[in-house]
Structures are given as structure tokens and as C-alpha cells.
Amino acid sequence: MAGAEDHYVPVHQLPDQIITLTHVRSLTARLFTRAQQAQNHVQVGNMGLAFRVILDWMESLGTATFNRPR
């Protein structure tokens, strides 16, 4: 997860990190944008979206199930 306008972590680090993960079985990455109001560090501005993305990802892996409103 990365913010397109993160003021602490440069956005180029996302693809840089991805290419170093050579032994993963799967990989999911997400770049949050200004249009989503989640472009900042740790998606401040739309943390709800970030949490939904994390929970959806965990559920897609079958690692967790949550009773939460949609």
C-alpha cells in the first residue's frame, strides 16, 4: 500500500519494493490516489478505504472472516 503523494515515503519505493520480492507466491499492491482522498501517508484522509482494502484482501486469502457492514 502506498499513497501517491506520501510526504514521508517516495512513491517510487512501491515498485522498487515489488521487484525485490522475488520469492513470493503472490503479491498484491495498491496505490491510493488524490481522487480517493487517500494519497497521503498511511492513507490519512480516507483511512476507512484503506481498512476496507486490507480486510477485503485478508478475506480473499481466506485468512480471516469479518462480520462487518458493507
HTML snippet that shows the backbone in 3Dmol.js (N, CA, C, O; Angstrom):
<script src="https://3Dmol.org/build/3Dmol-min.js"></script>
<div id="view" style="width:600px;height:400px;position:relative"></div>
<script>
const pdb = `
ATOM      1  N   MET A   1       0.836  -1.163   0.000  1.00  0.00           N
ATOM      2  CA  MET A   1       0.000   0.000   0.000  1.00  0.00           C
ATOM      3  C   MET A   1       0.889   1.237   0.000  1.00  0.00           C
ATOM      4  O   MET A   1       1.896   1.312   0.703  1.00  0.00           O
ATOM      5  N   ALA A   2       0.476   2.204  -0.817  1.00  0.00           N
ATOM      6  CA  ALA A   2       1.240   3.437  -0.891  1.00  0.00           C
ATOM      7  C   ALA A   2       0.304   4.584  -1.230  1.00  0.00           C
ATOM      8  O   ALA A   2      -0.731   4.398  -1.871  1.00  0.00           O
ATOM      9  N   GLY A   3       0.684   5.756  -0.791  1.00  0.00           N
ATOM     10  CA  GLY A   3      -0.037   6.967  -1.148  1.00  0.00           C
ATOM     11  C   GLY A   3       0.687   7.666  -2.284  1.00  0.00           C
ATOM     12  O   GLY A   3       1.907   7.824  -2.243  1.00  0.00           O
ATOM     13  N   ALA A   4      -0.049   8.080  -3.284  1.00  0.00           N
ATOM     14  CA  ALA A   4       0.549   8.711  -4.451  1.00  0.00           C
ATOM     15  C   ALA A   4       1.268  10.010  -4.112  1.00  0.00           C
ATOM     16  O   ALA A   4       2.152  10.442  -4.852  1.00  0.00           O
ATOM     17  N   GLU A   5       0.894  10.637  -2.994  1.00  0.00           N
ATOM     18  CA  GLU A   5       1.530  11.892  -2.593  1.00  0.00           C
ATOM     19  C   GLU A   5       2.029  11.817  -1.147  1.00  0.00           C
ATOM     20  O   GLU A   5       1.972  12.797  -0.404  1.00  0.00           O
ATOM     21  N   ASP A   6       2.510  10.653  -0.770  1.00  0.00           N
ATOM     22  CA  ASP A   6       3.027  10.452   0.589  1.00  0.00           C
ATOM     23  C   ASP A   6       4.177  11.423   0.842  1.00  0.00           C
ATOM     24  O   ASP A   6       5.094  11.523   0.027  1.00  0.00           O
ATOM     25  N   HIS A   7       4.136  12.127   1.950  1.00  0.00           N
ATOM     26  CA  HIS A   7       5.180  13.115   2.240  1.00  0.00           C
ATOM     27  C   HIS A   7       6.357  12.523   3.020  1.00  0.00           C
ATOM     28  O   HIS A   7       7.323  13.231   3.305  1.00  0.00           O
ATOM     29  N   TYR A   8       6.288  11.237   3.369  1.00  0.00           N
ATOM     30  CA  TYR A   8       7.404  10.574   4.056  1.00  0.00           C
ATOM     31  C   TYR A   8       8.078   9.532   3.169  1.00  0.00           C
ATOM     32  O   TYR A   8       9.305   9.432   3.150  1.00  0.00           O
ATOM     33  N   VAL A   9       7.290   8.762   2.441  1.00  0.00           N
ATOM     34  CA  VAL A   9       7.817   7.656   1.650  1.00  0.00           C
ATOM     35  C   VAL A   9       7.625   7.978   0.163  1.00  0.00           C
ATOM     36  O   VAL A   9       6.487   8.084  -0.294  1.00  0.00           O
ATOM     37  N   PRO A  10       8.703   8.132  -0.594  1.00  0.00           N
ATOM     38  CA  PRO A  10       8.577   8.441  -2.018  1.00  0.00           C
ATOM     39  C   PRO A  10       7.817   7.340  -2.761  1.00  0.00           C
ATOM     40  O   PRO A  10       8.015   6.154  -2.499  1.00  0.00           O
ATOM     41  N   VAL A  11       6.960   7.739  -3.677  1.00  0.00           N
ATOM     42  CA  VAL A  11       6.096   6.787  -4.375  1.00  0.00           C
ATOM     43  C   VAL A  11       6.907   5.772  -5.192  1.00  0.00           C
ATOM     44  O   VAL A  11       6.422   4.669  -5.443  1.00  0.00           O
ATOM     45  N   HIS A  12       8.119   6.116  -5.608  1.00  0.00           N
ATOM     46  CA  HIS A  12       8.937   5.166  -6.373  1.00  0.00           C
ATOM     47  C   HIS A  12       9.314   3.943  -5.548  1.00  0.00           C
ATOM     48  O   HIS A  12       9.713   2.920  -6.105  1.00  0.00           O
ATOM     49  N   GLN A  13       9.193   4.038  -4.232  1.00  0.00           N
ATOM     50  CA  GLN A  13       9.550   2.883  -3.408  1.00  0.00           C
ATOM     51  C   GLN A  13       8.592   1.706  -3.590  1.00  0.00           C
ATOM     52  O   GLN A  13       8.987   0.561  -3.369  1.00  0.00           O
ATOM     53  N   LEU A  14       7.357   1.958  -3.983  1.00  0.00           N
ATOM     54  CA  LEU A  14       6.421   0.849  -4.175  1.00  0.00           C
ATOM     55  C   LEU A  14       6.912  -0.116  -5.257  1.00  0.00           C
ATOM     56  O   LEU A  14       7.066  -1.303  -4.970  1.00  0.00           O
ATOM     57  N   PRO A  15       7.164   0.345  -6.492  1.00  0.00           N
ATOM     58  CA  PRO A  15       7.694  -0.619  -7.476  1.00  0.00           C
ATOM     59  C   PRO A  15       9.083  -1.132  -7.124  1.00  0.00           C
ATOM     60  O   PRO A  15       9.427  -2.271  -7.442  1.00  0.00           O
ATOM     61  N   ASP A  16       9.889  -0.290  -6.464  1.00  0.00           N
ATOM     62  CA  ASP A  16      11.216  -0.750  -6.035  1.00  0.00           C
ATOM     63  C   ASP A  16      11.088  -1.930  -5.073  1.00  0.00           C
ATOM     64  O   ASP A  16      11.827  -2.908  -5.185  1.00  0.00           O
ATOM     65  N   GLN A  17      10.161  -1.839  -4.139  1.00  0.00           N
ATOM     66  CA  GLN A  17       9.947  -2.931  -3.188  1.00  0.00           C
ATOM     67  C   GLN A  17       9.375  -4.160  -3.884  1.00  0.00           C
ATOM     68  O   GLN A  17       9.770  -5.288  -3.588  1.00  0.00           O
ATOM     69  N   ILE A  18       8.450  -3.941  -4.800  1.00  0.00           N
ATOM     70  CA  ILE A  18       7.832  -5.069  -5.506  1.00  0.00           C
ATOM     71  C   ILE A  18       8.878  -5.894  -6.238  1.00  0.00           C
ATOM     72  O   ILE A  18       8.865  -7.122  -6.154  1.00  0.00           O
ATOM     73  N   ILE A  19       9.783  -5.239  -6.956  1.00  0.00           N
ATOM     74  CA  ILE A  19      10.759  -6.004  -7.749  1.00  0.00           C
ATOM     75  C   ILE A  19      11.783  -6.742  -6.891  1.00  0.00           C
ATOM     76  O   ILE A  19      12.446  -7.660  -7.375  1.00  0.00           O
ATOM     77  N   THR A  20      11.918  -6.356  -5.636  1.00  0.00           N
ATOM     78  CA  THR A  20      12.859  -7.081  -4.771  1.00  0.00           C
ATOM     79  C   THR A  20      12.245  -8.344  -4.176  1.00  0.00           C
ATOM     80  O   THR A  20      12.966  -9.186  -3.640  1.00  0.00           O
ATOM     81  N   LEU A  21      10.941  -8.483  -4.261  1.00  0.00           N
ATOM     82  CA  LEU A  21      10.259  -9.647  -3.675  1.00  0.00           C
ATOM     83  C   LEU A  21      10.194 -10.774  -4.704  1.00  0.00           C
ATOM     84  O   LEU A  21       9.142 -11.027  -5.292  1.00  0.00           O
ATOM     85  N   THR A  22      11.301 -11.435  -4.912  1.00  0.00           N
ATOM     86  CA  THR A  22      11.422 -12.407  -6.000  1.00  0.00           C
ATOM     87  C   THR A  22      10.930 -13.806  -5.648  1.00  0.00           C
ATOM     88  O   THR A  22      10.728 -14.626  -6.544  1.00  0.00           O
ATOM     89  N   HIS A  23      10.736 -14.095  -4.379  1.00  0.00           N
ATOM     90  CA  HIS A  23      10.351 -15.451  -3.990  1.00  0.00           C
ATOM     91  C   HIS A  23       8.936 -15.536  -3.425  1.00  0.00           C
ATOM     92  O   HIS A  23       8.617 -16.479  -2.702  1.00  0.00           O
ATOM     93  N   VAL A  24       8.100 -14.579  -3.742  1.00  0.00           N
ATOM     94  CA  VAL A  24       6.724 -14.600  -3.240  1.00  0.00           C
ATOM     95  C   VAL A  24       5.861 -15.463  -4.143  1.00  0.00           C
ATOM     96  O   VAL A  24       6.101 -15.551  -5.347  1.00  0.00           O
ATOM     97  N   ARG A  25       4.853 -16.102  -3.553  1.00  0.00           N
ATOM     98  CA  ARG A  25       3.898 -16.875  -4.350  1.00  0.00           C
ATOM     99  C   ARG A  25       2.845 -15.981  -4.969  1.00  0.00           C
ATOM    100  O   ARG A  25       2.337 -16.271  -6.052  1.00  0.00           O
ATOM    101  N   SER A  26       2.519 -14.905  -4.293  1.00  0.00           N
ATOM    102  CA  SER A  26       1.580 -13.927  -4.842  1.00  0.00           C
ATOM    103  C   SER A  26       1.897 -12.570  -4.227  1.00  0.00           C
ATOM    104  O   SER A  26       2.565 -12.469  -3.198  1.00  0.00           O
ATOM    105  N   LEU A  27       1.405 -11.548  -4.879  1.00  0.00           N
ATOM    106  CA  LEU A  27       1.682 -10.192  -4.413  1.00  0.00           C
ATOM    107  C   LEU A  27       0.514  -9.299  -4.804  1.00  0.00           C
ATOM    108  O   LEU A  27       0.029  -9.342  -5.934  1.00  0.00           O
ATOM    109  N   THR A  28       0.085  -8.511  -3.871  1.00  0.00           N
ATOM    110  CA  THR A  28      -0.948  -7.518  -4.130  1.00  0.00           C
ATOM    111  C   THR A  28      -0.408  -6.169  -3.702  1.00  0.00           C
ATOM    112  O   THR A  28       0.099  -6.019  -2.590  1.00  0.00           O
ATOM    113  N   ALA A  29      -0.515  -5.198  -4.572  1.00  0.00           N
ATOM    114  CA  ALA A  29      -0.057  -3.845  -4.257  1.00  0.00           C
ATOM    115  C   ALA A  29      -1.190  -2.880  -4.586  1.00  0.00           C
ATOM    116  O   ALA A  29      -2.024  -3.149  -5.450  1.00  0.00           O
ATOM    117  N   ARG A  30      -1.205  -1.761  -3.886  1.00  0.00           N
ATOM    118  CA  ARG A  30      -2.262  -0.774  -4.105  1.00  0.00           C
ATOM    119  C   ARG A  30      -1.673   0.624  -3.933  1.00  0.00           C
ATOM    120  O   ARG A  30      -1.010   0.915  -2.938  1.00  0.00           O
ATOM    121  N   LEU A  31      -1.929   1.481  -4.921  1.00  0.00           N
ATOM    122  CA  LEU A  31      -1.542   2.875  -4.856  1.00  0.00           C
ATOM    123  C   LEU A  31      -2.809   3.699  -4.678  1.00  0.00           C
ATOM    124  O   LEU A  31      -3.689   3.687  -5.538  1.00  0.00           O
ATOM    125  N   PHE A  32      -2.899   4.408  -3.568  1.00  0.00           N
ATOM    126  CA  PHE A  32      -4.061   5.235  -3.272  1.00  0.00           C
ATOM    127  C   PHE A  32      -3.830   6.637  -3.819  1.00  0.00           C
ATOM    128  O   PHE A  32      -2.717   7.159  -3.760  1.00  0.00           O
ATOM    129  N   THR A  33      -4.889   7.242  -4.352  1.00  0.00           N
ATOM    130  CA  THR A  33      -4.761   8.496  -5.089  1.00  0.00           C
ATOM    131  C   THR A  33      -5.519   9.646  -4.429  1.00  0.00           C
ATOM    132  O   THR A  33      -6.284   9.462  -3.482  1.00  0.00           O
ATOM    133  N   ARG A  34      -5.272  10.830  -4.967  1.00  0.00           N
ATOM    134  CA  ARG A  34      -5.975  12.033  -4.513  1.00  0.00           C
ATOM    135  C   ARG A  34      -7.475  11.897  -4.776  1.00  0.00           C
ATOM    136  O   ARG A  34      -8.284  12.332  -3.956  1.00  0.00           O
ATOM    137  N   ALA A  35      -7.856  11.303  -5.902  1.00  0.00           N
ATOM    138  CA  ALA A  35      -9.279  11.129  -6.227  1.00  0.00           C
ATOM    139  C   ALA A  35      -9.995  10.317  -5.152  1.00  0.00           C
ATOM    140  O   ALA A  35     -11.194  10.488  -4.935  1.00  0.00           O
ATOM    141  N   GLN A  36      -9.258   9.435  -4.482  1.00  0.00           N
ATOM    142  CA  GLN A  36      -9.815   8.624  -3.393  1.00  0.00           C
ATOM    143  C   GLN A  36      -9.649   9.302  -2.038  1.00  0.00           C
ATOM    144  O   GLN A  36     -10.092   8.774  -1.019  1.00  0.00           O
ATOM    145  N   GLN A  37      -9.024  10.449  -2.025  1.00  0.00           N
ATOM    146  CA  GLN A  37      -8.690  11.185  -0.804  1.00  0.00           C
ATOM    147  C   GLN A  37      -7.854  10.327   0.144  1.00  0.00           C
ATOM    148  O   GLN A  37      -8.010  10.391   1.364  1.00  0.00           O
ATOM    149  N   ALA A  38      -6.977   9.534  -0.431  1.00  0.00           N
ATOM    150  CA  ALA A  38      -6.135   8.626   0.353  1.00  0.00           C
ATOM    151  C   ALA A  38      -4.687   8.682  -0.117  1.00  0.00           C
ATOM    152  O   ALA A  38      -3.943   7.713   0.037  1.00  0.00           O
ATOM    153  N   GLN A  39      -4.288   9.808  -0.687  1.00  0.00           N
ATOM    154  CA  GLN A  39      -2.965   9.947  -1.285  1.00  0.00           C
ATOM    155  C   GLN A  39      -1.852  10.178  -0.286  1.00  0.00           C
ATOM    156  O   GLN A  39      -0.679  10.100  -0.650  1.00  0.00           O
ATOM    157  N   ASN A  40      -2.182  10.458   0.960  1.00  0.00           N
ATOM    158  CA  ASN A  40      -1.175  10.808   1.961  1.00  0.00           C
ATOM    159  C   ASN A  40      -0.640   9.586   2.700  1.00  0.00           C
ATOM    160  O   ASN A  40      -1.109   8.465   2.504  1.00  0.00           O
ATOM    161  N   HIS A  41       0.349   9.830   3.551  1.00  0.00           N
ATOM    162  CA  HIS A  41       0.962   8.789   4.364  1.00  0.00           C
ATOM    163  C   HIS A  41      -0.100   8.038   5.162  1.00  0.00           C
ATOM    164  O   HIS A  41      -0.990   8.651   5.752  1.00  0.00           O
ATOM    165  N   VAL A  42      -0.005   6.739   5.178  1.00  0.00           N
ATOM    166  CA  VAL A  42      -0.959   5.812   5.812  1.00  0.00           C
ATOM    167  C   VAL A  42      -2.406   6.155   5.470  1.00  0.00           C
ATOM    168  O   VAL A  42      -3.312   5.927   6.271  1.00  0.00           O
ATOM    169  N   GLN A  43      -2.610   6.698   4.294  1.00  0.00           N
ATOM    170  CA  GLN A  43      -3.917   6.993   3.734  1.00  0.00           C
ATOM    171  C   GLN A  43      -4.763   7.905   4.614  1.00  0.00           C
ATOM    172  O   GLN A  43      -5.991   7.816   4.614  1.00  0.00           O
ATOM    173  N   VAL A  44      -4.094   8.785   5.366  1.00  0.00           N
ATOM    174  CA  VAL A  44      -4.808   9.781   6.162  1.00  0.00           C
ATOM    175  C   VAL A  44      -5.675  10.569   5.191  1.00  0.00           C
ATOM    176  O   VAL A  44      -5.204  11.017   4.146  1.00  0.00           O
ATOM    177  N   GLY A  45      -6.904  10.728   5.533  1.00  0.00           N
ATOM    178  CA  GLY A  45      -7.868  11.379   4.667  1.00  0.00           C
ATOM    179  C   GLY A  45      -8.953  10.407   4.259  1.00  0.00           C
ATOM    180  O   GLY A  45     -10.097  10.800   4.032  1.00  0.00           O
ATOM    181  N   ASN A  46      -8.590   9.122   4.164  1.00  0.00           N
ATOM    182  CA  ASN A  46      -9.586   8.094   3.864  1.00  0.00           C
ATOM    183  C   ASN A  46      -9.107   6.754   4.421  1.00  0.00           C
ATOM    184  O   ASN A  46      -8.956   5.774   3.691  1.00  0.00           O
ATOM    185  N   MET A  47      -8.876   6.738   5.713  1.00  0.00           N
ATOM    186  CA  MET A  47      -8.405   5.504   6.350  1.00  0.00           C
ATOM    187  C   MET A  47      -9.447   4.399   6.268  1.00  0.00           C
ATOM    188  O   MET A  47      -9.100   3.218   6.279  1.00  0.00           O
ATOM    189  N   GLY A  48     -10.720   4.771   6.187  1.00  0.00           N
ATOM    190  CA  GLY A  48     -11.766   3.769   6.029  1.00  0.00           C
ATOM    191  C   GLY A  48     -11.578   2.955   4.765  1.00  0.00           C
ATOM    192  O   GLY A  48     -11.763   1.738   4.774  1.00  0.00           O
ATOM    193  N   LEU A  49     -11.211   3.619   3.671  1.00  0.00           N
ATOM    194  CA  LEU A  49     -10.938   2.909   2.427  1.00  0.00           C
ATOM    195  C   LEU A  49      -9.764   1.964   2.604  1.00  0.00           C
ATOM    196  O   LEU A  49      -9.822   0.813   2.171  1.00  0.00           O
ATOM    197  N   ALA A  50      -8.700   2.437   3.235  1.00  0.00           N
ATOM    198  CA  ALA A  50      -7.529   1.586   3.451  1.00  0.00           C
ATOM    199  C   ALA A  50      -7.895   0.357   4.279  1.00  0.00           C
ATOM    200  O   ALA A  50      -7.466  -0.753   3.963  1.00  0.00           O
ATOM    201  N   PHE A  51      -8.677   0.544   5.324  1.00  0.00           N
ATOM    202  CA  PHE A  51      -9.086  -0.594   6.151  1.00  0.00           C
ATOM    203  C   PHE A  51      -9.948  -1.571   5.358  1.00  0.00           C
ATOM    204  O   PHE A  51      -9.791  -2.785   5.494  1.00  0.00           O
ATOM    205  N   ARG A  52     -10.859  -1.057   4.530  1.00  0.00           N
ATOM    206  CA  ARG A  52     -11.692  -1.947   3.707  1.00  0.00           C
ATOM    207  C   ARG A  52     -10.842  -2.740   2.729  1.00  0.00           C
ATOM    208  O   ARG A  52     -11.074  -3.932   2.525  1.00  0.00           O
ATOM    209  N   VAL A  53      -9.854  -2.082   2.119  1.00  0.00           N
ATOM    210  CA  VAL A  53      -8.964  -2.772   1.190  1.00  0.00           C
ATOM    211  C   VAL A  53      -8.201  -3.877   1.911  1.00  0.00           C
ATOM    212  O   VAL A  53      -8.077  -4.983   1.384  1.00  0.00           O
ATOM    213  N   ILE A  54      -7.694  -3.599   3.095  1.00  0.00           N
ATOM    214  CA  ILE A  54      -6.959  -4.605   3.872  1.00  0.00           C
ATOM    215  C   ILE A  54      -7.871  -5.770   4.236  1.00  0.00           C
ATOM    216  O   ILE A  54      -7.496  -6.928   4.055  1.00  0.00           O
ATOM    217  N   LEU A  55      -9.054  -5.478   4.741  1.00  0.00           N
ATOM    218  CA  LEU A  55      -9.976  -6.548   5.136  1.00  0.00           C
ATOM    219  C   LEU A  55     -10.426  -7.371   3.936  1.00  0.00           C
ATOM    220  O   LEU A  55     -10.515  -8.596   4.028  1.00  0.00           O
ATOM    221  N   ASP A  56     -10.713  -6.716   2.812  1.00  0.00           N
ATOM    222  CA  ASP A  56     -11.087  -7.455   1.603  1.00  0.00           C
ATOM    223  C   ASP A  56      -9.955  -8.365   1.151  1.00  0.00           C
ATOM    224  O   ASP A  56     -10.192  -9.501   0.742  1.00  0.00           O
ATOM    225  N   TRP A  57      -8.726  -7.868   1.224  1.00  0.00           N
ATOM    226  CA  TRP A  57      -7.566  -8.671   0.833  1.00  0.00           C
ATOM    227  C   TRP A  57      -7.420  -9.882   1.748  1.00  0.00           C
ATOM    228  O   TRP A  57      -7.185 -10.994   1.275  1.00  0.00           O
ATOM    229  N   MET A  58      -7.558  -9.671   3.058  1.00  0.00           N
ATOM    230  CA  MET A  58      -7.444 -10.784   4.006  1.00  0.00           C
ATOM    231  C   MET A  58      -8.536 -11.818   3.763  1.00  0.00           C
ATOM    232  O   MET A  58      -8.277 -13.021   3.799  1.00  0.00           O
ATOM    233  N   GLU A  59      -9.741 -11.355   3.517  1.00  0.00           N
ATOM    234  CA  GLU A  59     -10.837 -12.290   3.246  1.00  0.00           C
ATOM    235  C   GLU A  59     -10.607 -13.045   1.937  1.00  0.00           C
ATOM    236  O   GLU A  59     -10.940 -14.226   1.844  1.00  0.00           O
ATOM    237  N   SER A  60     -10.043 -12.383   0.927  1.00  0.00           N
ATOM    238  CA  SER A  60      -9.795 -13.054  -0.356  1.00  0.00           C
ATOM    239  C   SER A  60      -8.768 -14.176  -0.215  1.00  0.00           C
ATOM    240  O   SER A  60      -8.780 -15.136  -0.986  1.00  0.00           O
ATOM    241  N   LEU A  61      -7.889 -14.053   0.763  1.00  0.00           N
ATOM    242  CA  LEU A  61      -6.889 -15.092   1.014  1.00  0.00           C
ATOM    243  C   LEU A  61      -7.430 -16.218   1.879  1.00  0.00           C
ATOM    244  O   LEU A  61      -6.797 -17.264   2.029  1.00  0.00           O
ATOM    245  N   GLY A  62      -8.599 -15.992   2.443  1.00  0.00           N
ATOM    246  CA  GLY A  62      -9.179 -16.991   3.321  1.00  0.00           C
ATOM    247  C   GLY A  62      -8.553 -16.998   4.702  1.00  0.00           C
ATOM    248  O   GLY A  62      -8.702 -17.961   5.454  1.00  0.00           O
ATOM    249  N   THR A  63      -7.852 -15.924   5.037  1.00  0.00           N
ATOM    250  CA  THR A  63      -7.167 -15.879   6.335  1.00  0.00           C
ATOM    251  C   THR A  63      -8.013 -15.286   7.423  1.00  0.00           C
ATOM    252  O   THR A  63      -7.675 -15.395   8.601  1.00  0.00           O
ATOM    253  N   ALA A  64      -9.118 -14.655   7.052  1.00  0.00           N
ATOM    254  CA  ALA A  64      -9.948 -14.023   8.073  1.00  0.00           C
ATOM    255  C   ALA A  64     -11.355 -13.822   7.531  1.00  0.00           C
ATOM    256  O   ALA A  64     -11.559 -13.636   6.331  1.00  0.00           O
ATOM    257  N   THR A  65     -12.293 -13.862   8.420  1.00  0.00           N
ATOM    258  CA  THR A  65     -13.667 -13.502   8.065  1.00  0.00           C
ATOM    259  C   THR A  65     -14.128 -12.479   9.100  1.00  0.00           C
ATOM    260  O   THR A  65     -13.775 -12.554  10.277  1.00  0.00           O
ATOM    261  N   PHE A  66     -14.909 -11.542   8.637  1.00  0.00           N
ATOM    262  CA  PHE A  66     -15.336 -10.466   9.494  1.00  0.00           C
ATOM    263  C   PHE A  66     -16.830 -10.255   9.348  1.00  0.00           C
ATOM    264  O   PHE A  66     -17.382 -10.363   8.253  1.00  0.00           O
ATOM    265  N   ASN A  67     -17.462  -9.960  10.437  1.00  0.00           N
ATOM    266  CA  ASN A  67     -18.845  -9.553  10.422  1.00  0.00           C
ATOM    267  C   ASN A  67     -18.853  -8.046  10.383  1.00  0.00           C
ATOM    268  O   ASN A  67     -18.750  -7.400  11.426  1.00  0.00           O
ATOM    269  N   ARG A  68     -18.970  -7.479   9.219  1.00  0.00           N
ATOM    270  CA  ARG A  68     -18.908  -6.026   9.101  1.00  0.00           C
ATOM    271  C   ARG A  68     -19.924  -5.554   8.074  1.00  0.00           C
ATOM    272  O   ARG A  68     -20.230  -6.261   7.114  1.00  0.00           O
ATOM    273  N   PRO A  69     -20.428  -4.390   8.280  1.00  0.00           N
ATOM    274  CA  PRO A  69     -21.386  -3.849   7.311  1.00  0.00           C
ATOM    275  C   PRO A  69     -20.686  -3.490   6.012  1.00  0.00           C
ATOM    276  O   PRO A  69     -19.512  -3.122   6.013  1.00  0.00           O
ATOM    277  N   ARG A  70     -21.390  -3.595   4.932  1.00  0.00           N
ATOM    278  CA  ARG A  70     -20.860  -3.230   3.607  1.00  0.00           C
ATOM    279  C   ARG A  70     -21.383  -1.905   3.180  1.00  0.00           C
ATOM    280  O   ARG A  70     -21.050  -1.431   2.093  1.00  0.00           O
TER     281      ARG A  70
END
`;
const viewer = $3Dmol.createViewer("view");
viewer.addModel(pdb, "pdb");
viewer.setStyle({}, {cartoon: {color: "spectrum"}});
viewer.zoomTo();
viewer.render();
</script>
